[in-house]
Amino acid sequence: MSNTRSKCALKAALAATLFGASLLSVPANAQDQRTYDDDPVARGDTPESIKGYEIAARSDRSDSGFGDSKVSANMILRNSAGQITERSLSFSTLEKENETVGDKSLVIFNSPRDVEGTALLSHAKILDPDDQWLFLPALKRVKRISSANKSGPFVGSEFAFEDFTLTELNKFTYAHVGEEEVDGMMMDVLERFPRYEKSGYTKQKAWIDQAVFQARKIEFYDRRGGLLKTLTLSDYREYDGVWRAHKLAMVNHKTNKETDLIYTEFQFKTGLDESDFVKGVLLRIR
Amino acid sequence: MRQSLNIVVVSIGTALASLNGASAGEWEFGGEIASEVRYFPQSAQFPDQFDDWQPSATVQADLRWQSDDGKHQIVVIPFGRLDAQDDSRTHVDLREGYYRYVSESDWTLLIGAAKVFWGTVESRHLVDIINQTDGVEDIDEEDKLGQPMVKLSLLKDWGQLDLFVLPGFRTRTFPGSDGRLRFALPVDTENPVFERNARRGAVDYAARYSNFFGNWDVGLSAFHGTSREPRFTIAQTGGSLLPVYDRITQGSLDVQYTAGAWLWKGEAIVRGGQGKTFFAGVAGFEYTVYQIFQKPWDLGLLAEYLYDGRDEGFVVETFGLTSEAPFTAFQNDVFTGARLAFNDTQDTSMLAGISVDADDSSLSMFVEAERRIGQNWTAELESRLFFNVDPSNLATSVRDDDFLTFRLTRYF
């Protein structure tokens, strides 16, 4: 039988991929901007939904043309008693060709040591489940895995799988609900509603600044409509027009557990291409 | 073994020589040390076998080097086990020891000892043929010996093609006469027999194409060489079994169809060279229920059917002196299992399964549980139980070998 550890690793890696795929691409003003067509369903047809969609699109497209990136990260999990567990990961990301698909990403676990070398390759989609393959180093096994589990938490973290595709524009419909000043910055406040199946949320509320168009805070409302979690994005740094948050702090209001995701310096345009994100590359990681 | 080690040493030496003067690169050291104890509650079935406790310790080192540009890689992973009860289980192996060149375009070349896994199903690793089974480790056939090889991989738009030249055939390891979980007679691994065009030192060949098409993942493989599975003959002394290795040709297919929470899996082989050409297959599914009982727990349900059409000739009791093909426990069997992942910070998980022989109703059951402790330790519990074993079933020689294993591993 395949080892029980496979499943642990699987969960851990799944967690990771999504980080790699998307929170990474919380965006800004890259040079070589691509042009995209709006998705009419995501855009909607009321003034609030159109304004919401346009603000979200400006935010999502602000790093258009980033090409590819590499970054390492530490994930720090804190339970309600304050006990800490850490994981370290590295991510490679290839920008999507257009907005009908998602980014491609490769996530490799560096610690804990028992899952070191576990890797996950994801070809993200918008409304369909992503294509994902897991590499289990102890068995040298590459396994295609189900990505149907959107709302599940993983590795004890407060992030759900779906939390990592937050900036895929066309995964949501939108409503612009107002403007607020927070910490001296003017913010647009949006509500957004998942279009994909099996979401654990009825809605999310996002604060996007009006200066460089980055998400600063996101609230998650559960299926009963209650406030479940708050994500704070901070330590934004600019890389040649592309903005990246280097600290993502998720607090679960129901359990009082927290998970921080701390990134090191990003590297962009590292020369990655499609061939670095095919299934076969999993076999040469370790 | 000596030959394979030579190949590895020479290939790594060559690699190092060719890199001399190239970029300095970086070494990485890691490893794991485990202590384990197996407990057998029932008395041994055969003379010489030990009773009760089997303490054991393992060490695995992990040395890696990669050039600054990532094109040159060296991996060395030696493994050793010290066993208090079974001398045959005390052994060392070079699990991996290779040099790999990763080209900038779309190919990689690996030279040395390595591990390769093929397949999709869980209850049996039918198409997985490159590496020999390290049979003293466990009876689940998941532990493998390092296989010397030259492997060329092409990663193209049309999929992945792997070509293998496999010198240095490794014979299978088996528990010694003291050991539990063995046949009625111990296997004399020092005196393997090569028949039907097989010979010591023969080179084996394999090729594999793999790709995915939408929700389908497909692998097509071919192998020509020495069978990893031996037949057996009784030694002239009458006190042991000699493993008999044949030259075989095998074609195989492994597929998986991924649809939401369902994974549909299948593996099939056609093998010639051991009696009449035969077909064997495994097919089944894995279905996952997410967040059961409003908890973050995931429950995976597994079911697989196993068929094997080989001509075994005599059954175990007579040790089939004239058997045409190696024994198998999977002629007509049904496996069902469940996997529970707690999704906690310590990655706690459990896996349990039952295999039933559809012909004689013999049952085998296992449970595995695992949890990380702190950052660098894991604790594992494993148990395997045999019920209702028919005297003609392959499992009859291990019917009194129910066991419970506890293992504590420290990672570095």
Contacts between the chains, C-beta under 8 A, distances in Angstrom:
chain1	res1	chain2	res2	distance
A	1	B	122	5.8
A	1	B	123	7.1
A	1	B	140	6.0
A	1	B	142	7.4
A	1	B	337	7.1
A	1	B	351	6.2
A	1	B	353	6.0
A	1	B	366	6.6
A	1	B	368	7.0
A	2	B	122	5.4
A	2	B	142	7.4
A	2	B	351	7.9
A	3	B	142	7.2
A	3	B	351	7.9
A	3	B	368	7.1
A	3	B	370	7.8
A	4	B	339	7.3
A	4	B	349	4.5
A	4	B	350	6.4
A	4	B	351	4.6
A	4	B	368	4.8
A	4	B	369	6.6
A	4	B	370	4.5
A	4	B	380	7.7
A	5	B	347	7.8
A	5	B	349	7.5
A	5	B	370	5.7
A	5	B	378	7.6
A	7	B	300	7.3
A	7	B	339	5.7
A	7	B	341	4.7
A	7	B	349	4.9
A	7	B	351	7.4
A	8	B	341	6.8
A	8	B	347	3.4
A	8	B	348	7.9
A	8	B	349	5.3
A	8	B	370	6.9
A	8	B	372	7.7
A	9	B	347	7.8
A	10	B	341	7.9
A	11	B	298	7.7
A	11	B	341	5.8
A	11	B	343	5.7
A	11	B	347	6.9
A	12	B	347	6.6
A	77	B	345	5.2
A	79	B	345	7.4
A	85	B	345	4.3
A	85	B	346	7.7
A	85	B	375	7.5
A	86	B	375	7.0
A	111	B	375	7.1
A	112	B	372	6.2
A	112	B	375	5.3
A	112	B	376	7.0
A	112	B	411	7.4
A	113	B	30	6.7
A	113	B	32	7.7
A	113	B	375	7.6
A	113	B	376	5.9
A	113	B	411	3.5
A	113	B	412	6.8
A	114	B	32	7.9
A	114	B	372	6.2
A	114	B	376	7.9
A	114	B	378	5.1
A	114	B	409	7.2
A	114	B	411	5.2
A	115	B	347	7.5
A	116	B	30	7.0
A	116	B	411	7.7
A	129	B	260	6.7
A	131	B	212	7.5
A	139	B	117	5.6
A	139	B	142	7.1
A	140	B	115	4.7
A	140	B	116	6.3
A	140	B	117	4.4
A	141	B	117	4.6
A	141	B	119	7.8
A	142	B	117	7.9
A	143	B	120	7.8
A	144	B	212	7.1
A	144	B	217	4.8
A	144	B	256	5.4
A	144	B	258	5.1
A	144	B	263	7.3
A	145	B	258	7.6
A	145	B	263	7.7
A	146	B	258	6.2
A	146	B	260	6.6
A	146	B	261	5.4
A	146	B	262	7.4
A	146	B	263	6.3
A	146	B	288	6.0
A	148	B	260	4.4
A	148	B	261	4.6
A	148	B	288	7.7
A	148	B	290	7.5
A	149	B	261	7.5
A	149	B	288	7.2
A	149	B	290	4.5
A	149	B	298	7.0
A	151	B	290	7.6
A	151	B	291	7.0
A	152	B	290	5.0
A	152	B	291	5.6
A	152	B	296	6.3
A	152	B	298	6.6
A	152	B	343	6.8
A	153	B	296	4.8
A	153	B	343	6.1
A	154	B	296	8.0
A	154	B	343	5.6
A	155	B	343	6.7
A	155	B	344	7.9
A	155	B	345	6.5
A	155	B	347	6.6
A	156	B	296	8.0
A	156	B	343	6.6
A	156	B	344	4.6
A	156	B	345	3.3
A	156	B	346	7.4
A	157	B	345	7.8
A	275	B	106	6.0
A	275	B	155	6.5
A	278	B	155	5.7
A	278	B	160	7.6
A	279	B	160	7.1
A	279	B	210	7.5
A	279	B	211	7.7
A	279	B	212	6.2
A	279	B	217	7.8
A	280	B	153	6.8
A	280	B	155	4.3
A	280	B	160	4.1
A	280	B	210	7.6
A	281	B	155	7.1
A	283	B	153	7.4
A	284	B	73	8.0
A	284	B	100	6.9
A	284	B	102	5.9
A	284	B	108	5.6
A	284	B	153	7.7
A	286	B	64	7.8
A	286	B	75	7.4
